[in-house]
Amino acid sequence: MWRIVSRIPRGKVATYGQIATLLGNPRAARTVGWAMNGSPEEMDLPWHRVINSKGKISLDENDQCGFVQRQLLEQEGVLPNLSGVIDLKKYGWSPSPDDL
């Protein structure tokens, strides 16, 4: 799971469910979320590039982590609309088999 997340390119996002599907278990989106939460900091994963299936940041944006995630995405050019939704058609990562 962490290997897949590490390959999400700058300026793109993936959903928890998408990562679960790439791992062969499309119903394991929550498990991906738990694993992301437990990822070792020294792995330096681009955790901010993983969002929910609605195109939103799952973390509370009023909390420090949610605020940081939004800032990191915006620095990469991933801009949510006024409702805070990220356009998955525009910013969604579509990996080729070579990407994985």
Secondary structure, 3 states (H helix, E strand, C coil): CHHHHHCCCCCCEEEHHHHHHHCCCCCCHHHHHHHHHCCCHHHCCCHHHEECCCCCCCCCCCCHHHHHHHHHHHHCCCCCCCCCCCCHHHHECCCCHHHC
